[in-house]
Amino acid sequence: MNKTNYAAIDIGSNAVRLLIKGIGTKPQEHLFTKELFVRIPLRLGEEVFSTGEIPNSKVRKLLRLMKAYRQLMKIYEVAEYRACATSALRDAVNGKEVIKHITKKSGLEIEIINGEEEAHLIYDNHIEELLDKKANYLYVDVGGGSTEISLIHAGALKSSRSYNIGTVRLLEGQVKKEVCNRLKRDLNKLSTQYPNLTIIGSGGNINKLFRLANLPAKSKITLSVEKLQLLNTTLKKYTAEERASIYNLKPDRADVITHAGDIFLLVAEHAQAQHILVPTIGLVDGIIDSLYLKNYPPALPAEPESIK
């Protein structure tokens, strides 16, 4: 085998994802290729955000899925993996107990990460290499249970914050007003300190919204807030079932996609942003990048020779 395979598992509030990427073993071959991507919509947050815990029925499904993912990683000869659980298991009163049970029965080590670490992992996609070093950006990842927002200034990550505002939470009517108000206050402050903000959108819903916008090739990865507003308004004219049929969406995407649009539009309004960059990356990509960097840390700059 001339490459090393890494795997990432993202146990989210809406779906559970497995991504396997391979990278050449020689320095000149250090370029990732996607080997496998699987997304299963378990929707763990559905009960958590209303009852406070993950029911046994979902625990059994999650266990079966983790066993299946473990077998897939064996087939692809994965050298190293990391499995991270986010908002739903963070908030569930039985979250730690569920993780302990799944780990014991599946043989996979799983960790619950906090919102700040989630935001950092999402950022660790080297997205900064694509950006204007003089510009200001908000990296916004909208998930089922939470939204992570990171400020990038002068090419560097300055802050990361997590808010319990997500698509499944909105669907279940479980977003607290005080959380929304805190988000608005924080964004109003950031827009004053860092003018002309551009949003970098992350997550399956913004990726799908970008594709549905059917933009011309010259737009590349840029979606205007105005275009998103028009698209979201159009999508809201239909029921979830109608959206699934008309736009060829999976049911678990059709019922939350407008909620994702609402969150991005809320962020854009209070950040005074006019554009959203959509590079189609997410938490699983960040996890794999972190595994790679652990094994191949960037070389330190050579020390200058002493003057003789």
KEZAMI-161432 format. One record per residue (C-alpha): x negated, y, z negated; residue number from 0. Coordinates in nm, 2 decimals. Example, Ala and Ser with C-alpha at 12.3 -4.5 7.8 and 13.67 -1.06 7.14 Angstrom:
BEGIN
+--------+--------+--------+-----+
!      X !      Y !      Z !   i !
+--------+--------+--------+-----+
!  -1.23 !  -0.45 !  -0.78 !   0 !
!  -1.37 !  -0.11 !  -0.71 !   1 !
+--------+--------+--------+-----+
//
This chain:
BEGIN
+--------+--------+--------+-----+
!      X !      Y !      Z !   i !
+--------+--------+--------+-----+
!   0.00 !   0.00 !   0.00 !   0 !
!  -0.16 !   0.33 !   0.12 !   1 !
!   0.06 !   0.55 !  -0.09 !   2 !
!   0.17 !   0.59 !  -0.45 !   3 !
!   0.55 !   0.61 !  -0.52 !   4 !
!   0.69 !   0.83 !  -0.79 !   5 !
!   1.06 !   0.82 !  -0.91 !   6 !
!   1.28 !   1.07 !  -1.09 !   7 !
!   1.62 !   1.01 !  -1.25 !   8 !
!   1.85 !   1.30 !  -1.32 !   9 !
!   2.14 !   1.20 !  -1.55 !  10 !
!   2.36 !   1.50 !  -1.50 !  11 !
!   2.71 !   1.60 !  -1.61 !  12 !
!   2.86 !   1.53 !  -1.27 !  13 !
!   2.63 !   1.27 !  -1.10 !  14 !
!   2.33 !   1.05 !  -1.17 !  15 !
!   2.05 !   1.08 !  -0.91 !  16 !
!   1.75 !   0.87 !  -0.83 !  17 !
!   1.48 !   1.01 !  -0.60 !  18 !
!   1.17 !   0.81 !  -0.50 !  19 !
!   0.89 !   0.99 !  -0.31 !  20 !
!   0.57 !   0.85 !  -0.18 !  21 !
!   0.24 !   1.03 !  -0.15 !  22 !
!  -0.08 !   0.93 !   0.03 !  23 !
!  -0.36 !   0.80 !  -0.19 !  24 !
!  -0.63 !   1.00 !  -0.01 !  25 !
!  -0.68 !   1.37 !  -0.09 !  26 !
!  -0.61 !   1.46 !   0.27 !  27 !
!  -0.29 !   1.27 !   0.26 !  28 !
!  -0.13 !   1.44 !  -0.04 !  29 !
!   0.20 !   1.51 !   0.12 !  30 !
!   0.52 !   1.38 !  -0.02 !  31 !
!   0.77 !   1.17 !   0.19 !  32 !
!   1.12 !   1.09 !   0.07 !  33 !
!   1.15 !   0.71 !   0.04 !  34 !
!   1.50 !   0.69 !  -0.13 !  35 !
!   1.77 !   0.91 !  -0.27 !  36 !
!   2.08 !   0.77 !  -0.44 !  37 !
!   2.36 !   0.98 !  -0.60 !  38 !
!   2.64 !   0.82 !  -0.80 !  39 !
!   2.92 !   1.05 !  -0.94 !  40 !
!   2.97 !   0.91 !  -1.29 !  41 !
!   3.09 !   1.25 !  -1.42 !  42 !
!   2.97 !   1.20 !  -1.77 !  43 !
!   3.07 !   1.55 !  -1.87 !  44 !
!   3.44 !   1.49 !  -1.80 !  45 !
!   3.51 !   1.36 !  -2.15 !  46 !
!   3.22 !   1.52 !  -2.33 !  47 !
!   3.34 !   1.88 !  -2.26 !  48 !
!   3.69 !   1.79 !  -2.38 !  49 !
!   3.65 !   1.52 !  -2.66 !  50 !
!   3.28 !   1.58 !  -2.75 !  51 !
!   3.16 !   1.23 !  -2.67 !  52 !
!   3.09 !   0.98 !  -2.39 !  53 !
!   3.34 !   0.70 !  -2.39 !  54 !
!   3.24 !   0.34 !  -2.40 !  55 !
!   3.37 !   0.29 !  -2.04 !  56 !
!   3.12 !   0.55 !  -1.91 !  57 !
!   2.84 !   0.41 !  -2.13 !  58 !
!   2.89 !   0.07 !  -1.96 !  59 !
!   2.88 !   0.22 !  -1.62 !  60 !
!   2.57 !   0.42 !  -1.70 !  61 !
!   2.40 !   0.10 !  -1.82 !  62 !
!   2.48 !  -0.09 !  -1.50 !  63 !
!   2.35 !   0.20 !  -1.30 !  64 !
!   2.02 !   0.23 !  -1.49 !  65 !
!   1.97 !  -0.14 !  -1.44 !  66 !
!   2.03 !  -0.10 !  -1.07 !  67 !
!   1.79 !   0.20 !  -1.05 !  68 !
!   1.53 !   0.00 !  -1.24 !  69 !
!   1.55 !  -0.28 !  -0.98 !  70 !
!   1.53 !  -0.03 !  -0.69 !  71 !
!   1.21 !   0.12 !  -0.85 !  72 !
!   1.07 !  -0.23 !  -0.86 !  73 !
!   1.14 !  -0.29 !  -0.50 !  74 !
!   0.97 !   0.04 !  -0.40 !  75 !
!   0.68 !  -0.04 !  -0.63 !  76 !
!   0.71 !   0.28 !  -0.82 !  77 !
!   0.39 !   0.36 !  -1.01 !  78 !
!   0.54 !   0.62 !  -1.25 !  79 !
!   0.89 !   0.76 !  -1.32 !  80 !
!   1.07 !   1.00 !  -1.55 !  81 !
!   1.43 !   0.98 !  -1.64 !  82 !
!   1.59 !   1.30 !  -1.78 !  83 !
!   1.94 !   1.35 !  -1.92 !  84 !
!   2.08 !   1.70 !  -1.92 !  85 !
!   2.39 !   1.89 !  -2.04 !  86 !
!   2.65 !   1.61 !  -2.10 !  87 !
!   2.42 !   1.40 !  -2.31 !  88 !
!   2.27 !   1.71 !  -2.48 !  89 !
!   2.62 !   1.81 !  -2.60 !  90 !
!   2.77 !   1.47 !  -2.67 !  91 !
!   2.79 !   1.38 !  -3.04 !  92 !
!   2.69 !   1.03 !  -2.95 !  93 !
!   2.43 !   1.14 !  -2.69 !  94 !
!   2.12 !   1.01 !  -2.88 !  95 !
!   2.30 !   0.68 !  -2.97 !  96 !
!   2.39 !   0.63 !  -2.60 !  97 !
!   2.03 !   0.70 !  -2.48 !  98 !
!   1.89 !   0.46 !  -2.74 !  99 !
!   2.14 !   0.19 !  -2.63 ! 100 !
!   2.07 !   0.24 !  -2.26 ! 101 !
!   1.70 !   0.24 !  -2.31 ! 102 !
!   1.71 !  -0.09 !  -2.51 ! 103 !
!   1.93 !  -0.27 !  -2.27 ! 104 !
!   1.79 !  -0.14 !  -1.94 ! 105 !
!   1.42 !  -0.12 !  -2.02 ! 106 !
!   1.41 !   0.24 !  -1.89 ! 107 !
!   1.28 !   0.52 !  -2.11 ! 108 !
!   1.52 !   0.81 !  -2.10 ! 109 !
!   1.48 !   1.15 !  -2.26 ! 110 !
!   1.73 !   1.42 !  -2.33 ! 111 !
!   1.58 !   1.75 !  -2.23 ! 112 !
!   1.69 !   2.10 !  -2.34 ! 113 !
!   1.80 !   2.37 !  -2.11 ! 114 !
!   1.47 !   2.56 !  -2.11 ! 115 !
!   1.27 !   2.25 !  -2.01 ! 116 !
!   1.53 !   2.17 !  -1.74 ! 117 !
!   1.49 !   2.52 !  -1.60 ! 118 !
!   1.11 !   2.48 !  -1.60 ! 119 !
!   1.12 !   2.14 !  -1.42 ! 120 !
!   1.36 !   2.29 !  -1.16 ! 121 !
!   1.11 !   2.57 !  -1.10 ! 122 !
!   0.82 !   2.33 !  -1.07 ! 123 !
!   0.89 !   2.27 !  -0.70 ! 124 !
!   0.61 !   2.52 !  -0.60 ! 125 !
!   0.89 !   2.74 !  -0.47 ! 126 !
!   0.67 !   3.04 !  -0.56 ! 127 !
!   0.45 !   2.95 !  -0.26 ! 128 !
!   0.74 !   3.04 !  -0.03 ! 129 !
!   0.81 !   3.38 !  -0.19 ! 130 !
!   0.71 !   3.74 !  -0.15 ! 131 !
!   0.47 !   3.80 !  -0.44 ! 132 !
!   0.59 !   4.16 !  -0.47 ! 133 !
!   0.96 !   4.07 !  -0.49 ! 134 !
!   1.19 !   3.98 !  -0.78 ! 135 !
!   1.39 !   3.65 !  -0.78 ! 136 !
!   1.64 !   3.47 !  -1.00 ! 137 !
!   1.61 !   3.09 !  -0.97 ! 138 !
!   1.96 !   2.97 !  -1.04 ! 139 !
!   2.05 !   2.60 !  -1.08 ! 140 !
!   2.42 !   2.53 !  -1.12 ! 141 !
!   2.50 !   2.18 !  -1.26 ! 142 !
!   2.81 !   2.02 !  -1.39 ! 143 !
!   2.75 !   2.12 !  -1.75 ! 144 !
!   2.51 !   2.41 !  -1.75 ! 145 !
!   2.35 !   2.68 !  -1.54 ! 146 !
!   1.97 !   2.74 !  -1.57 ! 147 !
!   1.84 !   3.09 !  -1.47 ! 148 !
!   1.47 !   3.17 !  -1.43 ! 149 !
!   1.32 !   3.51 !  -1.36 ! 150 !
!   1.03 !   3.51 !  -1.11 ! 151 !
!   0.84 !   3.84 !  -1.10 ! 152 !
!   0.52 !   3.90 !  -0.90 ! 153 !
!   0.51 !   3.53 !  -0.81 ! 154 !
!   0.51 !   3.41 !  -1.17 ! 155 !
!   0.78 !   3.26 !  -1.39 ! 156 !
!   0.86 !   3.52 !  -1.66 ! 157 !
!   1.16 !   3.37 !  -1.85 ! 158 !
!   1.41 !   3.08 !  -1.84 ! 159 !
!   1.75 !   3.06 !  -2.00 ! 160 !
!   2.03 !   2.80 !  -2.00 ! 161 !
!   2.40 !   2.87 !  -2.03 ! 162 !
!   2.68 !   2.62 !  -2.09 ! 163 !
!   2.86 !   2.72 !  -1.78 ! 164 !
!   2.89 !   2.44 !  -1.52 ! 165 !
!   3.12 !   2.32 !  -1.25 ! 166 !
!   3.27 !   2.03 !  -1.45 ! 167 !
!   3.31 !   2.25 !  -1.76 ! 168 !
!   3.50 !   2.50 !  -1.55 ! 169 !
!   3.71 !   2.22 !  -1.40 ! 170 !
!   3.80 !   2.10 !  -1.75 ! 171 !
!   3.86 !   2.46 !  -1.87 ! 172 !
!   3.58 !   2.42 !  -2.13 ! 173 !
!   3.37 !   2.73 !  -2.07 ! 174 !
!   3.37 !   2.97 !  -2.37 ! 175 !
!   3.43 !   3.34 !  -2.31 ! 176 !
!   3.13 !   3.44 !  -2.53 ! 177 !
!   2.90 !   3.23 !  -2.31 ! 178 !
!   3.02 !   3.41 !  -2.00 ! 179 !
!   2.98 !   3.74 !  -2.17 ! 180 !
!   2.62 !   3.66 !  -2.28 ! 181 !
!   2.54 !   3.56 !  -1.92 ! 182 !
!   2.68 !   3.89 !  -1.79 ! 183 !
!   2.49 !   4.10 !  -2.05 ! 184 !
!   2.16 !   3.92 !  -1.98 ! 185 !
!   2.20 !   3.96 !  -1.60 ! 186 !
!   2.29 !   4.33 !  -1.63 ! 187 !
!   1.98 !   4.38 !  -1.84 ! 188 !
!   1.76 !   4.19 !  -1.59 ! 189 !
!   1.90 !   4.38 !  -1.29 ! 190 !
!   1.80 !   4.71 !  -1.46 ! 191 !
!   1.45 !   4.59 !  -1.55 ! 192 !
!   1.39 !   4.41 !  -1.22 ! 193 !
!   1.57 !   4.58 !  -0.93 ! 194 !
!   1.65 !   4.43 !  -0.59 ! 195 !
!   1.68 !   4.07 !  -0.72 ! 196 !
!   1.72 !   3.79 !  -0.47 ! 197 !
!   1.88 !   3.46 !  -0.59 ! 198 !
!   1.72 !   3.12 !  -0.52 ! 199 !
!   2.00 !   2.87 !  -0.53 ! 200 !
!   1.95 !   2.51 !  -0.65 ! 201 !
!   2.19 !   2.22 !  -0.68 ! 202 !
!   2.40 !   2.00 !  -0.46 ! 203 !
!   2.69 !   2.24 !  -0.44 ! 204 !
!   2.50 !   2.54 !  -0.31 ! 205 !
!   2.32 !   2.31 !  -0.06 ! 206 !
!   2.66 !   2.20 !   0.07 ! 207 !
!   2.80 !   2.56 !   0.07 ! 208 !
!   2.50 !   2.66 !   0.28 ! 209 !
!   2.57 !   2.39 !   0.53 ! 210 !
!   2.94 !   2.48 !   0.54 ! 211 !
!   2.86 !   2.84 !   0.61 ! 212 !
!   2.73 !   2.72 !   0.95 ! 213 !
!   2.47 !   3.00 !   0.98 ! 214 !
!   2.27 !   3.06 !   1.29 ! 215 !
!   1.92 !   2.91 !   1.30 ! 216 !
!   1.76 !   3.25 !   1.26 ! 217 !
!   1.90 !   3.27 !   0.91 ! 218 !
!   1.67 !   2.99 !   0.80 ! 219 !
!   1.74 !   2.94 !   0.43 ! 220 !
!   1.92 !   3.27 !   0.36 ! 221 !
!   2.29 !   3.29 !   0.27 ! 222 !
!   2.43 !   3.64 !   0.22 ! 223 !
!   2.65 !   3.69 !  -0.09 ! 224 !
!   2.92 !   3.84 !   0.14 ! 225 !
!   2.92 !   3.52 !   0.35 ! 226 !
!   2.95 !   3.31 !   0.04 ! 227 !
!   3.24 !   3.52 !  -0.09 ! 228 !
!   3.43 !   3.47 !   0.24 ! 229 !
!   3.36 !   3.10 !   0.25 ! 230 !
!   3.46 !   3.04 !  -0.12 ! 231 !
!   3.78 !   3.24 !  -0.06 ! 232 !
!   3.86 !   3.02 !   0.24 ! 233 !
!   3.79 !   2.69 !   0.05 ! 234 !
!   4.02 !   2.80 !  -0.24 ! 235 !
!   4.31 !   2.81 !   0.01 ! 236 !
!   4.31 !   2.43 !   0.01 ! 237 !
!   4.36 !   2.17 !  -0.26 ! 238 !
!   4.07 !   1.95 !  -0.35 ! 239 !
!   4.22 !   1.67 !  -0.15 ! 240 !
!   4.26 !   1.90 !   0.15 ! 241 !
!   3.90 !   2.03 !   0.12 ! 242 !
!   3.77 !   1.67 !   0.11 ! 243 !
!   3.96 !   1.59 !   0.44 ! 244 !
!   3.90 !   1.92 !   0.63 ! 245 !
!   3.53 !   1.96 !   0.54 ! 246 !
!   3.43 !   1.60 !   0.50 ! 247 !
!   3.35 !   1.63 !   0.13 ! 248 !
!   3.33 !   1.36 !  -0.12 ! 249 !
!   3.61 !   1.38 !  -0.38 ! 250 !
!   3.37 !   1.46 !  -0.67 ! 251 !
!   3.23 !   1.75 !  -0.46 ! 252 !
!   3.56 !   1.88 !  -0.33 ! 253 !
!   3.70 !   1.95 !  -0.67 ! 254 !
!   3.40 !   2.14 !  -0.81 ! 255 !
!   3.25 !   2.32 !  -0.51 ! 256 !
!   3.46 !   2.64 !  -0.55 ! 257 !
!   3.36 !   2.65 !  -0.92 ! 258 !
!   3.00 !   2.64 !  -0.81 ! 259 !
!   3.07 !   2.93 !  -0.57 ! 260 !
!   3.23 !   3.12 !  -0.85 ! 261 !
!   2.93 !   3.08 !  -1.07 ! 262 !
!   2.68 !   3.19 !  -0.80 ! 263 !
!   2.91 !   3.49 !  -0.71 ! 264 !
!   2.92 !   3.59 !  -1.08 ! 265 !
!   2.55 !   3.58 !  -1.11 ! 266 !
!   2.51 !   3.78 !  -0.78 ! 267 !
!   2.75 !   4.04 !  -0.90 ! 268 !
!   2.58 !   4.11 !  -1.24 ! 269 !
!   2.23 !   4.07 !  -1.10 ! 270 !
!   2.33 !   4.30 !  -0.81 ! 271 !
!   2.19 !   4.05 !  -0.56 ! 272 !
!   2.28 !   4.06 !  -0.19 ! 273 !
!   2.12 !   3.73 !  -0.07 ! 274 !
!   2.08 !   3.37 !  -0.18 ! 275 !
!   1.78 !   3.16 !  -0.06 ! 276 !
!   1.88 !   2.79 !  -0.04 ! 277 !
!   1.56 !   2.57 !  -0.01 ! 278 !
!   1.76 !   2.25 !  -0.09 ! 279 !
!   1.56 !   2.13 !  -0.39 ! 280 !
!   1.66 !   2.04 !  -0.74 ! 281 !
!   1.57 !   1.88 !  -1.08 ! 282 !
!   1.46 !   1.54 !  -0.93 ! 283 !
!   1.21 !   1.72 !  -0.71 ! 284 !
!   1.07 !   1.91 !  -1.00 ! 285 !
!   1.04 !   1.60 !  -1.21 ! 286 !
!   0.84 !   1.43 !  -0.94 ! 287 !
!   0.62 !   1.73 !  -0.89 ! 288 !
!   0.55 !   1.73 !  -1.27 ! 289 !
!   0.45 !   1.36 !  -1.25 ! 290 !
!   0.21 !   1.43 !  -0.96 ! 291 !
!   0.05 !   1.73 !  -1.14 ! 292 !
!  -0.01 !   1.52 !  -1.45 ! 293 !
!  -0.21 !   1.28 !  -1.23 ! 294 !
!  -0.36 !   1.53 !  -1.00 ! 295 !
!  -0.40 !   1.86 !  -1.19 ! 296 !
!  -0.50 !   2.16 !  -0.98 ! 297 !
!  -0.88 !   2.21 !  -0.97 ! 298 !
!  -1.00 !   2.49 !  -1.18 ! 299 !
!  -1.18 !   2.77 !  -1.00 ! 300 !
!  -1.56 !   2.73 !  -1.00 ! 301 !
!  -1.75 !   2.94 !  -1.26 ! 302 !
!  -1.96 !   3.21 !  -1.10 ! 303 !
!  -2.33 !   3.14 !  -1.09 ! 304 !
!  -2.53 !   3.33 !  -1.34 ! 305 !
!  -2.74 !   3.62 !  -1.21 ! 306 !
!  -3.11 !   3.53 !  -1.21 ! 307 !
+--------+--------+--------+-----+
//
